[in-house]
Each structure stands twice: as C-alpha cells, then as structure tokens.
Amino acid sequence: MIISRTPYRVSFFGGGTDYPSWYQNEVGSVLSATIDKYCYISCRYLPPFFDIRHRIVWSHIETVEAISEILHPAIKAGLDYLGFDDSIGLEIHHQGDLPARSGIGSSSTFSVGLIKALASLRGQLISKRDLAVKAIDLEQNYLKESVGSQDQVAAAYGGLNVIRFLPNDTFEVNPLPISKKRVCELEKNLLLLYTGESRMGGAIAAQVIANLQKKAASLRKLSAMVDVAADILLGDGNLNDFGHLLHESWMLKRELADCVTNTLVDDIYQSALKHGAVGGKLLGAGAKGFMLFYIPAEKQDAVKKALPNYLWVPIQLDWEGSSIIYHGSKH
C-alpha cells in the first residue's frame, strides 16, 4: 500500500502567464504557495482473490475488468500514460481536504499525487521536476485540458515560490527565503472563503486563453507584479502592501474575460473590502470556488460577521510538496 499526500495551492500573482500559449512567446511568472490542505491518494496491487481486476474509489466506486473501462478520466489516462496494463489488478482511492473544481488547483494536485503514488508503487524515485513535467504532460497533452502549468509545479515542489515559465517549455523554481516571522505574519492575515459553488475551470480557462493576445498588456502587468510582491515579502516593510497589490492584481485579472467574475463574487469582494479586507482574489480560472483574502487579523471578525453565510478557512503554508506518507507492502 502506498499513500501520497499532495498540497493544494494558492496563486497570488501572475496567473494567466503560465499557459503555454503565452510562455511559448514571452516569459511567464507566477508567485504561489502550497497550503496545509491536501489530496490523498492510496494505491496497491489488488490481491488475486477478487472477481474484479481494478477498483477505483472517488466520488464513485468503480469495479472494472480493464483500465479502458475506468470512468475517472485522470486515472484512466494516468495509468495508460505510465504504462500500466491489466496484467495486475490495482486499487486506487482518492480523498481530499477541499472540494474539487474550486480554484485551488485540485485537478493538477490530483495528477501530481497520482503519478507520485504509482511511481512509488513500482519502487521508483521521482524528482520534483520530473513529477511536475509528467503531470503537465498528462494534463495538457494526454487529457487535452485547457490548464496552465503553475499548479503542477507548485504541488510537486511545495513552499512559497516564484516560478518562471520560459519559451523553450522549461521552468525555473525560485523559493523565497523569507523569515519564519514574516511567514507567520503572512499566514495570520490570509483567509479562504468558500462560496459554496464549484465550476469546471477548463471551460473558463479556454476563454481566457482565447483572449491572451488581446490582453497582452494586462498580462505583462500581472507578470511584473510577481517581483514587486516578492520584494514586499522579502523586505521588512508593512505587509499590508502585499494585500494592496493583491487587490490591484485582481482588478486586472477580472478583465481577462467576462467569465472570470460574476455578481456573486463581486458582491462578496466589495463587502469584504468595506469591512476591513485589504485585498483578495478569486482563486483559479474564475467564476466560482474559493476566494483568497488578505485581512489584517484585527479586522477578520468584522469581515466574517459581514459575510456570515460562507465558510472561512484559515491556512498555513506547506513546505514539503508532494510526498509519500505511507509505504507498506507491495502486495
């Protein structure tokens, strides 16, 4: 039995510049962090005593005779991508701390965790870079999903990073060496709000991708904010400047496509600002899911009281990335 644990991410700045159609022409830059909320995937070789070949447990329970019959698209494609066949049965379980399709990179986190677990099941060690590369390849080329590349890299590496995407289809991961005190200050001012909705990010991302060249000036501004934000975190000035920049970034991002925001999101955001939030954004491609807010600790109760019908989630940063937390017998 193998169990992988892979963190979800929050993207602070630069979202949109991590799509291949952008960084194949211009450098993309993002600032993101992984958080202490995780996707868990367990897998094992299924003993030969059962009258099924494969058992897949997610929001459904699948019992099938062949990989080709699996309904879960990422598991079906992932097993094929990694060269598994029906000669040995497999059992794969998925559990997550946060709901899927909610803007926290859940699909890419799943892909990273699946590849990590299956490689370990075979006794293979896989580097963080190779793990990210394979997850990007699986989603973008095998599954043909309209996704960027930052989520896979973030989930594989963990931590707080500036990630550069280069025109030669490579990337650089630059961890921010900020002090523990600064990290704690950042964490206590960050909150997630769950709108109670989920969305298919691929459809929204496809519309954003279609507008990339039209919105090139905005994307360059979003990319430039990455280094400004990094300097704020690395400095010793007022950390509220990070929140103000987050607000400026969200005002730009919501212009990338009409579907990025909606009345519900705008109303929540304005109410949060009115009662003490400094800045925030909707996570992921847009429309629905989790919203990230920078709210000074002394203002958080007022903001929560103004928005009592939503679930608020405190977060801390994860520094490990995708890992194997249990490695038992292979059979």
Buried (B, 14 or more C-beta within 10 A) or exposed (E): BBBBBBBBBBBBBBBBBBBBEBBEEBBBBBBBBBBBBBBBBBBBBBEEEEEEBBBBBBEEEBBBEEBEBBEBEBBBBBBBBBEBEBEEBBBBBBEBBBBBBBBBBBBBBBBBBBBBBBBBBEEEEBEBBBBBBBBBBBBBEBBEBBBBBBBBBBBBBBBBBBBBBEEEEEBEBEEBEBEEEBBEBBBBBBBBBBBEBBBBBBEBBBBBBEBBEEBEEBBBEBBEBBBBBBEBBEEEEEBBBBBBBBBBBBEBBBEBBEBBBBEEBEEBBEEBBEBBBBBBBBBBBBBBBBBBBBBBEEBBEBBBEBBEEBEBBEBBBBBEBBBBEEBEEEE
